[in-house]
Amino acid sequence: MNLQKNKELIFQQVAAAAQAADRSADSVSVIAVTKYVDSDVTKQLINTGVSHIGENRVDKFLAKYELLKSTGVTWHLIGSLQRRKVKDVINYVDYFHALDSVRLASEIQKRAEKTIKCFLQVNISGEKSKHGFRIDDVEEALQQIAQFDKIELVGLMTMAPQAASDAEINTIFEQANKLKIALQNKKIKNMPFTELSMGMSGDFKLAVRNGSTFVRIGTAFFE
Ligand SMILES: *Cc1c(COP(=O)(O)O)cnc(C)c1O
């Protein structure tokens, strides 16, 4: 595993995918998902020039945050969050990617000491195992979340089903981007919806083609 080489390759591929979609390379941020490695390797990765770190579990997030907060990187909590753990972590998070229920939003409102930048997680495919709001439920959820002034909805987050073909993934990402643009155009207070969090190691090129602004990449850094 050569972290520097992998980092450069990933950033090049993201930039190339952006250019192919007539987008500037800097319109897409790469979040390095470090859930597979310890704090030492994460530190080495930060030294290669990665400036966004993502973790999907609260305990691992907090351990790395404590050791590496002085590096000044941006911290993303990308995985589903249990309500009872909100108080432990939410005030250290720069971006929370998995807001998947109104009850969770209510708990964040209660515990937040600052405005928390959140992504509304949507389940475009309707797959049962996936977290997130169904498209049909988004509007009602937004009406309820609007009462929580500590929550800023910066965008949508979605994941493609694991077994999906490229064509299916492309359709899902296209739908997510359409929904994001529609919500952005509504110009709702505290809900700018300028961002789209989608794309992982296996599908980030399709995500960038379809408007993703944050790709969450783990495996490809550590091969
Ligand atoms: C692990 C994880 C990723 C990264 O997936 P890779 O396939 O390893 O790139 C992205 N998003 C979430 C929510 C994850 O849990």
The ligand as a Tripos MOL2 file, in Angstrom:
@<TRIPOS>MOLECULE
LIG
   15    15     1     0     0
SMALL
NO_CHARGES

@<TRIPOS>ATOM
      1 C1        -17.2490    2.7140    4.2220 C.3       1 LIG1
      2 C2        -18.0920    3.7920    3.6890 C.ar      1 LIG1
      3 C3        -17.7110    4.4760    2.5170 C.ar      1 LIG1
      4 C4        -16.4560    4.1340    1.7240 C.3       1 LIG1
      5 O1        -16.6490    2.9470    1.0100 O.3       1 LIG1
      6 P1        -15.4800    2.3190    0.0950 P.3       1 LIG1
      7 O2        -16.2250    1.3810   -0.7830 O.co2     1 LIG1
      8 O3        -14.5480    1.6410    1.0310 O.co2     1 LIG1
      9 O4        -14.8470    3.4170   -0.6610 O.co2     1 LIG1
     10 C5        -18.5360    5.5030    2.0760 C.ar      1 LIG1
     11 N1        -19.6630    5.8480    2.7360 N.ar      1 LIG1
     12 C6        -20.0490    5.2100    3.8630 C.ar      1 LIG1
     13 C7        -21.3020    5.6430    4.5410 C.3       1 LIG1
     14 C8        -19.2760    4.1750    4.3740 C.ar      1 LIG1
     15 O5        -19.6710    3.5350    5.4970 O.3       1 LIG1
@<TRIPOS>BOND
     1     1     2 1
     2     2     3 ar
     3     2    14 ar
     4     3     4 1
     5     3    10 ar
     6     4     5 1
     7     5     6 1
     8     6     7 2
     9     6     8 1
    10     6     9 1
    11    10    11 ar
    12    11    12 ar
    13    12    13 1
    14    12    14 ar
    15    14    15 1
@<TRIPOS>SUBSTRUCTURE
     1 LIG1         1 GROUP 0 **** ****
